[in-house]
């Protein structure tokens, strides 16, 4: 399935549901927010200390690529976490991963190029590609295969409809699927053989539950890695991310950054430098998600949803076909009647998402327990 041009744009339903939920909350309703990937914890205390220490100083633009200290700290992160040598100049600090995707698409591909993504997948992929004039080629993955994309499926999809790039998240949103080292190496190798540029969405790195996160940079210096402080580092609203770029697109992305965004927010870069040193704190948050994972999976199964514990991230992508064949209506009704906000599967899959609902377990245990109690009454009705 290919989506392109203005016809490829669709609402971001997670935000639509969140907006409806906030309106109900403003009216005095108690809402369980499970619709967005919003960690409940604040950033590490030392992050706040670092920002507070410079609040009374001028906040000028930083160099367009980011503060040298941040780029050097990120290079050290790749050395320590992935045993990969990355030159700091190949790292660009961005206004969240959202700006990173824009810079990547515009910097690495000609207008109208075809970019492959998985279905289900993060809705902003399709909408960003359509808004920029690119064409998305969707490769379906299924629950039966653990939502994993294989090298064989990439090759078959490319034979049916050749594409110029492949964007893959591991761990993935909404499914939580994370490629093993062997699987990711095979995917990178297949893309190289086909002449397809591989774009590695590593935004949920650090949130793998079955072993250390694996970066595509461990297998090739020609890939583009996109990452963010939003999820693992509990900094969604700080809007700070980064790119690791190969030499052949670096200069073009630098020019785009200079003109489209100038630089990432200064205070957020200061926060990012501090966050990278606080992994013990963030591992505590990961342990919290790990405890929530069986709670929500088991609770949803007891209610009649089809769901399994997944590899990573902090989402349960649940088959709701026992209750609905229209996930958007189901989510709106569940919000209105039960006060539980969740994201309809049509956000992630415009073909089969009407049967699915995504629940985030990044919030508190108490919120999840309350939501399950409310949903038990709702589904009985």
Short mmCIF file of the C-alpha atoms (twelve columns), coordinates in Angstrom:
data_MODEL
# 
_entry.id   MODEL 
# 
loop_
_atom_site.group_PDB 
_atom_site.id 
_atom_site.type_symbol 
_atom_site.label_atom_id 
_atom_site.label_alt_id 
_atom_site.label_comp_id 
_atom_site.label_asym_id 
_atom_site.label_seq_id 
_atom_site.Cartn_x 
_atom_site.Cartn_y 
_atom_site.Cartn_z 
_atom_site.pdbx_PDB_model_num 
ATOM 1   C CA . UNK A 1   0.000   0.000   0.000  1 
ATOM 2   C CA . UNK A 2   1.396   3.400   -0.970 1 
ATOM 3   C CA . UNK A 3   0.356   6.721   0.528  1 
ATOM 4   C CA . UNK A 4   1.598   9.975   -0.904 1 
ATOM 5   C CA . UNK A 5   0.699   13.593  -1.546 1 
ATOM 6   C CA . UNK A 6   -1.986  15.500  0.376  1 
ATOM 7   C CA . UNK A 7   -4.206  12.427  0.311  1 
ATOM 8   C CA . UNK A 8   -1.776  10.697  2.655  1 
ATOM 9   C CA . UNK A 9   -2.445  13.088  5.537  1 
ATOM 10  C CA . UNK A 10  -4.646  11.943  8.426  1 
ATOM 11  C CA . UNK A 11  -5.278  13.138  11.991 1 
ATOM 12  C CA . UNK A 12  -2.881  12.129  14.753 1 
ATOM 13  C CA . UNK A 13  -5.563  10.374  16.775 1 
ATOM 14  C CA . UNK A 14  -3.474  10.023  19.921 1 
ATOM 15  C CA . UNK A 15  -3.472  13.806  20.121 1 
ATOM 16  C CA . UNK A 16  -7.154  14.008  19.196 1 
ATOM 17  C CA . UNK A 17  -8.039  11.685  22.077 1 
ATOM 18  C CA . UNK A 18  -5.709  13.572  24.414 1 
ATOM 19  C CA . UNK A 19  -7.413  16.851  23.509 1 
ATOM 20  C CA . UNK A 20  -10.839 15.366  24.224 1 
ATOM 21  C CA . UNK A 21  -9.555  13.935  27.505 1 
ATOM 22  C CA . UNK A 22  -8.113  17.274  28.611 1 
ATOM 23  C CA . UNK A 23  -11.430 18.967  27.907 1 
ATOM 24  C CA . UNK A 24  -13.244 16.433  30.066 1 
ATOM 25  C CA . UNK A 25  -10.634 16.888  32.792 1 
ATOM 26  C CA . UNK A 26  -11.174 20.659  32.665 1 
ATOM 27  C CA . UNK A 27  -14.869 19.992  33.251 1 
ATOM 28  C CA . UNK A 28  -14.004 18.145  36.456 1 
ATOM 29  C CA . UNK A 29  -13.829 14.557  35.192 1 
ATOM 30  C CA . UNK A 30  -11.178 12.178  36.547 1 
ATOM 31  C CA . UNK A 31  -9.362  10.705  33.533 1 
ATOM 32  C CA . UNK A 32  -6.911  7.822   33.282 1 
ATOM 33  C CA . UNK A 33  -4.453  8.914   30.601 1 
ATOM 34  C CA . UNK A 34  -3.134  5.860   28.741 1 
ATOM 35  C CA . UNK A 35  -3.193  7.334   25.239 1 
ATOM 36  C CA . UNK A 36  0.264   8.919   24.956 1 
ATOM 37  C CA . UNK A 37  3.787   7.712   25.616 1 
ATOM 38  C CA . UNK A 38  4.339   10.120  28.475 1 
ATOM 39  C CA . UNK A 39  6.629   8.909   31.270 1 
ATOM 40  C CA . UNK A 40  5.133   9.758   34.646 1 
ATOM 41  C CA . UNK A 41  8.507   10.584  36.201 1 
ATOM 42  C CA . UNK A 42  10.298  13.920  35.775 1 
ATOM 43  C CA . UNK A 43  13.849  14.055  34.453 1 
ATOM 44  C CA . UNK A 44  16.614  13.067  36.853 1 
ATOM 45  C CA . UNK A 45  17.190  15.599  39.684 1 
ATOM 46  C CA . UNK A 46  20.642  16.485  38.341 1 
ATOM 47  C CA . UNK A 47  19.022  17.452  35.028 1 
ATOM 48  C CA . UNK A 48  16.873  20.012  36.821 1 
ATOM 49  C CA . UNK A 49  19.904  21.219  38.784 1 
ATOM 50  C CA . UNK A 50  21.906  21.717  35.595 1 
ATOM 51  C CA . UNK A 51  19.156  23.771  33.996 1 
ATOM 52  C CA . UNK A 52  18.506  25.809  37.142 1 
ATOM 53  C CA . UNK A 53  22.194  26.707  37.283 1 
ATOM 54  C CA . UNK A 54  22.030  28.552  33.949 1 
ATOM 55  C CA . UNK A 55  18.503  29.994  34.099 1 
ATOM 56  C CA . UNK A 56  19.727  33.484  34.968 1 
ATOM 57  C CA . UNK A 57  22.140  33.533  32.048 1 
ATOM 58  C CA . UNK A 58  21.485  34.653  28.482 1 
ATOM 59  C CA . UNK A 59  20.206  31.830  26.303 1 
ATOM 60  C CA . UNK A 60  21.610  32.528  22.832 1 
ATOM 61  C CA . UNK A 61  21.436  30.210  19.879 1 
ATOM 62  C CA . UNK A 62  23.933  27.413  20.166 1 
ATOM 63  C CA . UNK A 63  26.003  26.302  17.159 1 
ATOM 64  C CA . UNK A 64  23.592  24.820  14.619 1 
ATOM 65  C CA . UNK A 65  24.791  21.270  15.289 1 
ATOM 66  C CA . UNK A 66  24.418  21.659  19.018 1 
ATOM 67  C CA . UNK A 67  26.594  22.486  21.995 1 
ATOM 68  C CA . UNK A 68  30.022  20.888  21.534 1 
ATOM 69  C CA . UNK A 69  29.715  19.360  25.030 1 
ATOM 70  C CA . UNK A 70  26.452  17.664  24.045 1 
ATOM 71  C CA . UNK A 71  27.823  16.270  20.790 1 
ATOM 72  C CA . UNK A 72  30.913  14.983  22.600 1 
ATOM 73  C CA . UNK A 73  28.747  13.437  25.327 1 
ATOM 74  C CA . UNK A 74  26.629  11.687  22.706 1 
ATOM 75  C CA . UNK A 75  29.758  10.377  20.977 1 
ATOM 76  C CA . UNK A 76  30.824  8.954   24.340 1 
ATOM 77  C CA . UNK A 77  27.351  7.439   24.751 1 
ATOM 78  C CA . UNK A 78  27.820  5.455   21.522 1 
ATOM 79  C CA . UNK A 79  31.274  4.348   22.599 1 
ATOM 80  C CA . UNK A 80  30.068  3.195   26.018 1 
ATOM 81  C CA . UNK A 81  26.691  1.704   25.081 1 
ATOM 82  C CA . UNK A 82  27.359  0.343   21.593 1 
ATOM 83  C CA . UNK A 83  31.156  0.200   21.219 1 
ATOM 84  C CA . UNK A 84  30.867  2.392   18.145 1 
ATOM 85  C CA . UNK A 85  33.146  5.300   17.291 1 
ATOM 86  C CA . UNK A 86  31.131  8.309   16.111 1 
ATOM 87  C CA . UNK A 87  32.767  11.648  15.393 1 
ATOM 88  C CA . UNK A 88  30.946  14.442  17.269 1 
ATOM 89  C CA . UNK A 89  30.683  16.493  14.059 1 
ATOM 90  C CA . UNK A 90  28.432  13.745  12.595 1 
ATOM 91  C CA . UNK A 91  25.930  14.300  15.410 1 
ATOM 92  C CA . UNK A 92  23.267  17.001  15.026 1 
ATOM 93  C CA . UNK A 93  21.105  18.033  18.000 1 
ATOM 94  C CA . UNK A 94  17.510  18.472  16.845 1 
ATOM 95  C CA . UNK A 95  14.205  19.857  18.106 1 
ATOM 96  C CA . UNK A 96  13.029  16.423  19.124 1 
ATOM 97  C CA . UNK A 97  12.915  13.426  16.832 1 
ATOM 98  C CA . UNK A 98  10.154  15.164  14.850 1 
ATOM 99  C CA . UNK A 99  12.626  17.682  13.457 1 
ATOM 100 C CA . UNK A 100 15.062  14.814  13.029 1 
ATOM 101 C CA . UNK A 101 12.673  13.013  10.691 1 
ATOM 102 C CA . UNK A 102 12.133  16.160  8.633  1 
ATOM 103 C CA . UNK A 103 15.868  16.777  8.312  1 
ATOM 104 C CA . UNK A 104 16.484  13.128  7.458  1 
ATOM 105 C CA . UNK A 105 13.886  12.906  4.702  1 
ATOM 106 C CA . UNK A 106 14.834  16.235  3.119  1 
ATOM 107 C CA . UNK A 107 18.557  15.671  3.518  1 
ATOM 108 C CA . UNK A 108 18.840  12.074  2.336  1 
ATOM 109 C CA . UNK A 109 16.226  11.737  -0.442 1 
ATOM 110 C CA . UNK A 110 15.103  13.474  -3.602 1 
ATOM 111 C CA . UNK A 111 11.600  14.908  -3.673 1 
ATOM 112 C CA . UNK A 112 9.020   12.186  -4.338 1 
ATOM 113 C CA . UNK A 113 11.265  9.316   -3.210 1 
ATOM 114 C CA . UNK A 114 9.643   6.184   -1.791 1 
ATOM 115 C CA . UNK A 115 10.303  5.381   1.852  1 
ATOM 116 C CA . UNK A 116 9.228   2.031   3.304  1 
ATOM 117 C CA . UNK A 117 7.741   1.775   6.799  1 
ATOM 118 C CA . UNK A 118 6.055   -1.007  8.723  1 
ATOM 119 C CA . UNK A 119 2.313   -1.224  9.216  1 
ATOM 120 C CA . UNK A 120 1.368   -0.791  12.034 1 
ATOM 121 C CA . UNK A 121 3.778   2.019   12.739 1 
ATOM 122 C CA . UNK A 122 4.169   5.475   14.210 1 
ATOM 123 C CA . UNK A 123 1.526   7.700   12.526 1 
ATOM 124 C CA . UNK A 124 3.842   10.673  12.073 1 
ATOM 125 C CA . UNK A 125 5.886   8.647   9.587  1 
ATOM 126 C CA . UNK A 126 3.089   8.629   7.008  1 
ATOM 127 C CA . UNK A 127 1.938   12.158  7.744  1 
ATOM 128 C CA . UNK A 128 5.426   13.665  7.650  1 
ATOM 129 C CA . UNK A 129 6.277   11.852  4.424  1 
ATOM 130 C CA . UNK A 130 3.007   12.958  2.815  1 
ATOM 131 C CA . UNK A 131 3.400   16.543  4.013  1 
ATOM 132 C CA . UNK A 132 6.902   16.739  2.534  1 
ATOM 133 C CA . UNK A 133 5.911   15.209  -0.793 1 
ATOM 134 C CA . UNK A 134 7.412   11.739  -0.357 1 
ATOM 135 C CA . UNK A 135 5.685   8.420   -0.895 1 
ATOM 136 C CA . UNK A 136 5.318   5.797   1.819  1 
ATOM 137 C CA . UNK A 137 5.466   2.102   0.995  1 
ATOM 138 C CA . UNK A 138 3.912   0.118   3.833  1 
ATOM 139 C CA . UNK A 139 5.166   -3.362  4.711  1 
ATOM 140 C CA . UNK A 140 2.649   -5.170  6.941  1 
ATOM 141 C CA . UNK A 141 3.792   -7.062  10.028 1 
ATOM 142 C CA . UNK A 142 1.545   -9.280  12.144 1 
ATOM 143 C CA . UNK A 143 0.991   -10.357 15.731 1 
ATOM 144 C CA . UNK A 144 1.628   -13.958 14.703 1 
ATOM 145 C CA . UNK A 145 5.257   -13.075 13.910 1 
ATOM 146 C CA . UNK A 146 5.641   -10.949 17.028 1 
ATOM 147 C CA . UNK A 147 5.232   -7.805  14.875 1 
ATOM 148 C CA . UNK A 148 8.817   -8.292  13.639 1 
ATOM 149 C CA . UNK A 149 9.958   -7.249  10.170 1 
ATOM 150 C CA . UNK A 150 12.235  -9.749  8.447  1 
ATOM 151 C CA . UNK A 151 14.920  -9.318  5.813  1 
ATOM 152 C CA . UNK A 152 12.925  -11.630 3.531  1 
ATOM 153 C CA . UNK A 153 9.855   -9.397  3.775  1 
ATOM 154 C CA . UNK A 154 11.937  -6.353  2.921  1 
ATOM 155 C CA . UNK A 155 13.309  -8.069  -0.161 1 
ATOM 156 C CA . UNK A 156 9.842   -9.221  -1.270 1 
ATOM 157 C CA . UNK A 157 8.327   -5.768  -0.738 1 
ATOM 158 C CA . UNK A 158 11.169  -4.140  -2.686 1 
ATOM 159 C CA . UNK A 159 10.586  -6.553  -5.578 1 
ATOM 160 C CA . UNK A 160 6.887   -5.593  -5.658 1 
ATOM 161 C CA . UNK A 161 7.460   -1.850  -5.365 1 
ATOM 162 C CA . UNK A 162 11.047  -0.591  -5.223 1 
ATOM 163 C CA . UNK A 163 11.781  1.993   -2.540 1 
ATOM 164 C CA . UNK A 164 14.714  4.275   -1.798 1 
ATOM 165 C CA . UNK A 165 14.760  4.117   1.988  1 
ATOM 166 C CA . UNK A 166 13.514  1.989   4.867  1 
ATOM 167 C CA . UNK A 167 12.597  3.526   8.230  1 
ATOM 168 C CA . UNK A 168 12.368  1.033   11.085 1 
ATOM 169 C CA . UNK A 169 11.852  1.608   14.804 1 
ATOM 170 C CA . UNK A 170 13.295  -0.927  17.229 1 
ATOM 171 C CA . UNK A 171 11.709  -1.068  19.772 1 
ATOM 172 C CA . UNK A 172 8.651   -0.057  17.784 1 
ATOM 173 C CA . UNK A 173 5.617   2.076   18.435 1 
ATOM 174 C CA . UNK A 174 2.870   0.819   18.861 1 
ATOM 175 C CA . UNK A 175 3.844   -2.855  19.006 1 
ATOM 176 C CA . UNK A 176 6.967   -2.806  21.167 1 
ATOM 177 C CA . UNK A 177 8.706   -5.214  18.758 1 
ATOM 178 C CA . UNK A 178 12.497  -5.034  18.972 1 
ATOM 179 C CA . UNK A 179 14.825  -6.675  16.483 1 
ATOM 180 C CA . UNK A 180 17.470  -8.999  17.842 1 
ATOM 181 C CA . UNK A 181 21.098  -8.337  16.968 1 
ATOM 182 C CA . UNK A 182 20.982  -11.017 14.267 1 
ATOM 183 C CA . UNK A 183 17.688  -9.723  12.847 1 
ATOM 184 C CA . UNK A 184 18.881  -6.108  12.718 1 
ATOM 185 C CA . UNK A 185 22.186  -7.071  11.135 1 
ATOM 186 C CA . UNK A 186 20.263  -8.987  8.455  1 
ATOM 187 C CA . UNK A 187 17.983  -6.019  7.807  1 
ATOM 188 C CA . UNK A 188 20.905  -3.592  7.482  1 
ATOM 189 C CA . UNK A 189 22.732  -6.015  5.189  1 
ATOM 190 C CA . UNK A 190 19.640  -6.527  3.007  1 
ATOM 191 C CA . UNK A 191 19.136  -2.786  2.627  1 
ATOM 192 C CA . UNK A 192 22.767  -2.295  1.657  1 
ATOM 193 C CA . UNK A 193 22.501  -5.040  -0.976 1 
ATOM 194 C CA . UNK A 194 19.298  -3.554  -2.413 1 
ATOM 195 C CA . UNK A 195 20.708  -0.030  -2.496 1 
ATOM 196 C CA . UNK A 196 18.163  1.129   0.097  1 
ATOM 197 C CA . UNK A 197 19.210  3.685   2.699  1 
ATOM 198 C CA . UNK A 198 18.401  2.431   6.191  1 
ATOM 199 C CA . UNK A 199 16.935  4.875   8.713  1 
ATOM 200 C CA . UNK A 200 17.073  3.569   12.269 1 
ATOM 201 C CA . UNK A 201 14.489  5.026   14.651 1 
ATOM 202 C CA . UNK A 202 16.129  4.397   18.031 1 
ATOM 203 C CA . UNK A 203 13.850  6.627   20.101 1 
ATOM 204 C CA . UNK A 204 12.901  3.808   22.479 1 
ATOM 205 C CA . UNK A 205 16.479  2.678   22.998 1 
ATOM 206 C CA . UNK A 206 17.154  1.858   26.619 1 
ATOM 207 C CA . UNK A 207 13.618  0.490   26.953 1 
ATOM 208 C CA . UNK A 208 14.333  -3.052  25.744 1 
ATOM 209 C CA . UNK A 209 13.215  -5.689  28.250 1 
ATOM 210 C CA . UNK A 210 15.019  -8.684  26.723 1 
ATOM 211 C CA . UNK A 211 18.571  -7.396  26.563 1 
ATOM 212 C CA . UNK A 212 20.644  -4.330  25.646 1 
ATOM 213 C CA . UNK A 213 19.380  -2.126  22.840 1 
ATOM 214 C CA . UNK A 214 21.167  -2.710  19.526 1 
ATOM 215 C CA . UNK A 215 21.998  0.251   17.282 1 
ATOM 216 C CA . UNK A 216 22.159  -0.068  13.510 1 
ATOM 217 C CA . UNK A 217 25.401  1.919   13.768 1 
ATOM 218 C CA . UNK A 218 26.999  -1.242  15.125 1 
ATOM 219 C CA . UNK A 219 26.720  -2.758  11.640 1 
ATOM 220 C CA . UNK A 220 27.227  0.164   9.264  1 
ATOM 221 C CA . UNK A 221 28.391  3.759   9.142  1 
ATOM 222 C CA . UNK A 222 26.075  4.441   6.203  1 
ATOM 223 C CA . UNK A 223 22.823  4.307   8.180  1 
ATOM 224 C CA . UNK A 224 21.071  7.315   9.708  1 
ATOM 225 C CA . UNK A 225 20.239  6.954   13.404 1 
ATOM 226 C CA . UNK A 226 17.433  9.062   14.872 1 
ATOM 227 C CA . UNK A 227 17.112  9.321   18.625 1 
ATOM 228 C CA . UNK A 228 15.574  11.497  21.327 1 
ATOM 229 C CA . UNK A 229 15.678  12.293  25.031 1 
ATOM 230 C CA . UNK A 230 11.877  12.039  25.181 1 
ATOM 231 C CA . UNK A 231 11.212  8.459   26.226 1 
ATOM 232 C CA . UNK A 232 14.065  6.806   28.136 1 
ATOM 233 C CA . UNK A 233 15.147  10.150  29.602 1 
ATOM 234 C CA . UNK A 234 11.600  11.309  30.541 1 
ATOM 235 C CA . UNK A 235 11.919  14.586  28.590 1 
ATOM 236 C CA . UNK A 236 9.007   14.592  26.129 1 
ATOM 237 C CA . UNK A 237 8.190   18.291  26.463 1 
ATOM 238 C CA . UNK A 238 11.795  19.426  26.321 1 
ATOM 239 C CA . UNK A 239 11.831  18.734  22.554 1 
ATOM 240 C CA . UNK A 240 15.410  17.601  22.222 1 
ATOM 241 C CA . UNK A 241 16.752  14.786  20.046 1 
ATOM 242 C CA . UNK A 242 19.665  14.021  17.780 1 
ATOM 243 C CA . UNK A 243 20.784  12.513  14.489 1 
ATOM 244 C CA . UNK A 244 23.887  10.502  13.642 1 
ATOM 245 C CA . UNK A 245 24.609  11.064  9.955  1 
ATOM 246 C CA . UNK A 246 26.869  9.512   7.315  1 
ATOM 247 C CA . UNK A 247 29.269  11.754  5.442  1 
ATOM 248 C CA . UNK A 248 27.290  11.847  2.196  1 
ATOM 249 C CA . UNK A 249 24.268  13.623  3.721  1 
ATOM 250 C CA . UNK A 250 25.932  15.562  6.535  1 
ATOM 251 C CA . UNK A 251 26.492  18.852  4.720  1 
ATOM 252 C CA . UNK A 252 22.972  18.949  3.273  1 
ATOM 253 C CA . UNK A 253 21.392  18.271  6.669  1 
ATOM 254 C CA . UNK A 254 23.593  20.955  8.233  1 
ATOM 255 C CA . UNK A 255 22.291  23.522  5.735  1 
ATOM 256 C CA . UNK A 256 18.690  22.447  6.338  1 
ATOM 257 C CA . UNK A 257 19.174  22.672  10.105 1 
ATOM 258 C CA . UNK A 258 20.648  26.162  9.800  1 
ATOM 259 C CA . UNK A 259 17.683  27.417  7.802  1 
ATOM 260 C CA . UNK A 260 14.714  25.445  9.109  1 
ATOM 261 C CA . UNK A 261 15.458  25.280  12.841 1 
ATOM 262 C CA . UNK A 262 18.687  27.299  13.475 1 
ATOM 263 C CA . UNK A 263 19.491  25.104  16.482 1 
ATOM 264 C CA . UNK A 264 17.863  22.955  19.132 1 
ATOM 265 C CA . UNK A 265 16.679  24.771  22.308 1 
ATOM 266 C CA . UNK A 266 19.649  25.824  24.417 1 
ATOM 267 C CA . UNK A 267 18.247  24.879  27.831 1 
ATOM 268 C CA . UNK A 268 17.156  21.497  26.528 1 
ATOM 269 C CA . UNK A 269 20.674  20.805  25.300 1 
ATOM 270 C CA . UNK A 270 22.021  21.623  28.761 1 
ATOM 271 C CA . UNK A 271 19.458  19.209  30.173 1 
ATOM 272 C CA . UNK A 272 20.482  16.525  27.698 1 
ATOM 273 C CA . UNK A 273 24.137  16.720  28.718 1 
ATOM 274 C CA . UNK A 274 23.176  16.095  32.344 1 
ATOM 275 C CA . UNK A 275 20.679  13.347  31.459 1 
ATOM 276 C CA . UNK A 276 23.326  11.242  29.742 1 
ATOM 277 C CA . UNK A 277 25.194  10.860  33.060 1 
ATOM 278 C CA . UNK A 278 22.141  9.696   35.033 1 
ATOM 279 C CA . UNK A 279 21.491  6.181   33.747 1 
ATOM 280 C CA . UNK A 280 20.995  4.754   37.250 1 
ATOM 281 C CA . UNK A 281 17.972  7.020   37.706 1 
ATOM 282 C CA . UNK A 282 16.560  6.115   34.317 1 
ATOM 283 C CA . UNK A 283 17.084  2.416   34.879 1 
ATOM 284 C CA . UNK A 284 14.837  2.817   37.917 1 
ATOM 285 C CA . UNK A 285 12.135  4.250   35.651 1 
ATOM 286 C CA . UNK A 286 12.623  1.348   33.249 1 
ATOM 287 C CA . UNK A 287 12.090  -1.063  36.150 1 
ATOM 288 C CA . UNK A 288 8.800   0.711   36.805 1 
ATOM 289 C CA . UNK A 289 7.688   0.127   33.204 1 
ATOM 290 C CA . UNK A 290 8.830   -3.491  33.435 1 
ATOM 291 C CA . UNK A 291 6.565   -3.947  36.450 1 
ATOM 292 C CA . UNK A 292 3.655   -2.287  34.655 1 
ATOM 293 C CA . UNK A 293 4.090   -4.486  31.587 1 
ATOM 294 C CA . UNK A 294 2.637   -7.753  32.967 1 
ATOM 295 C CA . UNK A 295 0.050   -5.803  34.955 1 
ATOM 296 C CA . UNK A 296 -1.546  -4.230  31.905 1 
ATOM 297 C CA . UNK A 297 -1.058  -7.245  29.610 1 
ATOM 298 C CA . UNK A 298 -2.645  -9.607  32.119 1 
ATOM 299 C CA . UNK A 299 -5.408  -7.163  32.970 1 
ATOM 300 C CA . UNK A 300 -6.327  -6.622  29.327 1 
ATOM 301 C CA . UNK A 301 -6.325  -10.371 28.636 1 
ATOM 302 C CA . UNK A 302 -8.660  -10.918 31.586 1 
ATOM 303 C CA . UNK A 303 -11.034 -8.373  30.049 1 
ATOM 304 C CA . UNK A 304 -11.048 -10.186 26.707 1 
ATOM 305 C CA . UNK A 305 -8.444  -8.254  24.708 1 
ATOM 306 C CA . UNK A 306 -5.810  -10.098 22.693 1 
ATOM 307 C CA . UNK A 307 -2.394  -8.918  23.843 1 
ATOM 308 C CA . UNK A 308 1.043   -10.248 24.707 1 
ATOM 309 C CA . UNK A 309 3.945   -8.835  26.700 1 
ATOM 310 C CA . UNK A 310 6.269   -7.243  24.170 1 
ATOM 311 C CA . UNK A 311 10.002  -6.751  23.641 1 
ATOM 312 C CA . UNK A 312 10.318  -3.085  24.569 1 
ATOM 313 C CA . UNK A 313 8.936   0.469   24.707 1 
ATOM 314 C CA . UNK A 314 5.906   0.902   27.001 1 
ATOM 315 C CA . UNK A 315 2.817   0.068   24.966 1 
ATOM 316 C CA . UNK A 316 0.267   -2.721  24.802 1 
ATOM 317 C CA . UNK A 317 -1.154  -2.993  21.289 1 
ATOM 318 C CA . UNK A 318 -4.331  -4.920  21.991 1 
ATOM 319 C CA . UNK A 319 -6.719  -6.752  19.678 1 
ATOM 320 C CA . UNK A 320 -10.134 -5.331  20.606 1 
ATOM 321 C CA . UNK A 321 -12.152 -7.187  17.952 1 
ATOM 322 C CA . UNK A 322 -14.175 -8.940  20.664 1 
ATOM 323 C CA . UNK A 323 -15.653 -5.540  21.491 1 
ATOM 324 C CA . UNK A 324 -15.497 -3.406  18.358 1 
ATOM 325 C CA . UNK A 325 -14.795 -3.175  14.664 1 
ATOM 326 C CA . UNK A 326 -14.331 0.598   14.891 1 
ATOM 327 C CA . UNK A 327 -11.505 1.418   17.275 1 
ATOM 328 C CA . UNK A 328 -11.908 5.196   17.025 1 
ATOM 329 C CA . UNK A 329 -15.559 5.097   18.108 1 
ATOM 330 C CA . UNK A 330 -14.659 2.572   20.805 1 
ATOM 331 C CA . UNK A 331 -11.943 4.838   22.231 1 
ATOM 332 C CA . UNK A 332 -14.164 7.906   22.189 1 
ATOM 333 C CA . UNK A 333 -16.964 6.014   23.928 1 
ATOM 334 C CA . UNK A 334 -14.584 4.498   26.497 1 
ATOM 335 C CA . UNK A 335 -13.231 7.973   27.254 1 
ATOM 336 C CA . UNK A 336 -16.686 9.504   27.608 1 
ATOM 337 C CA . UNK A 337 -18.265 6.708   29.644 1 
ATOM 338 C CA . UNK A 338 -15.348 5.240   31.595 1 
ATOM 339 C CA . UNK A 339 -12.878 8.094   31.741 1 
ATOM 340 C CA . UNK A 340 -10.104 6.009   30.163 1 
ATOM 341 C CA . UNK A 341 -8.067  7.558   27.336 1 
ATOM 342 C CA . UNK A 342 -6.444  5.144   24.862 1 
ATOM 343 C CA . UNK A 343 -5.350  5.447   21.236 1 
ATOM 344 C CA . UNK A 344 -7.324  3.782   18.426 1 
ATOM 345 C CA . UNK A 345 -5.365  1.400   16.232 1 
ATOM 346 C CA . UNK A 346 -6.317  3.350   13.100 1 
ATOM 347 C CA . UNK A 347 -3.637  5.811   14.164 1 
ATOM 348 C CA . UNK A 348 -0.996  3.180   13.428 1 
ATOM 349 C CA . UNK A 349 -2.649  1.046   10.775 1 
ATOM 350 C CA . UNK A 350 -5.138  2.541   8.321  1 
ATOM 351 C CA . UNK A 351 -6.006  -0.918  6.986  1 
ATOM 352 C CA . UNK A 352 -6.426  -3.197  9.997  1 
ATOM 353 C CA . UNK A 353 -6.203  -0.775  12.911 1 
ATOM 354 C CA . UNK A 354 -9.976  -0.702  13.368 1 
ATOM 355 C CA . UNK A 355 -9.545  -3.896  15.426 1 
ATOM 356 C CA . UNK A 356 -6.805  -2.607  17.741 1 
ATOM 357 C CA . UNK A 357 -6.312  -0.190  20.624 1 
ATOM 358 C CA . UNK A 358 -2.974  0.984   22.036 1 
ATOM 359 C CA . UNK A 359 -2.533  1.487   25.777 1 
ATOM 360 C CA . UNK A 360 0.536   3.184   27.258 1 
ATOM 361 C CA . UNK A 361 1.901   1.875   30.551 1 
ATOM 362 C CA . UNK A 362 4.453   4.652   31.008 1 
ATOM 363 C CA . UNK A 363 2.314   6.208   33.743 1 
ATOM 364 C CA . UNK A 364 1.743   5.228   37.332 1 
ATOM 365 C CA . UNK A 365 0.673   1.785   38.521 1 
ATOM 366 C CA . UNK A 366 -2.305  3.372   40.270 1 
ATOM 367 C CA . UNK A 367 -3.510  4.881   36.981 1 
ATOM 368 C CA . UNK A 368 -3.284  1.515   35.208 1 
ATOM 369 C CA . UNK A 369 -5.125  -0.299  38.012 1 
ATOM 370 C CA . UNK A 370 -7.882  2.310   38.028 1 
ATOM 371 C CA . UNK A 371 -8.179  2.163   34.234 1 
ATOM 372 C CA . UNK A 372 -8.536  -1.621  34.262 1 
ATOM 373 C CA . UNK A 373 -11.272 -1.418  36.901 1 
ATOM 374 C CA . UNK A 374 -13.180 1.165   34.881 1 
ATOM 375 C CA . UNK A 375 -12.731 -0.786  31.658 1 
ATOM 376 C CA . UNK A 376 -14.092 -3.949  33.279 1 
ATOM 377 C CA . UNK A 377 -17.382 -2.153  33.890 1 
ATOM 378 C CA . UNK A 378 -17.318 -0.518  30.481 1 
ATOM 379 C CA . UNK A 379 -16.819 -3.688  28.403 1 
ATOM 380 C CA . UNK A 380 -19.573 -5.466  30.370 1 
ATOM 381 C CA . UNK A 381 -21.994 -2.756  29.283 1 
# 
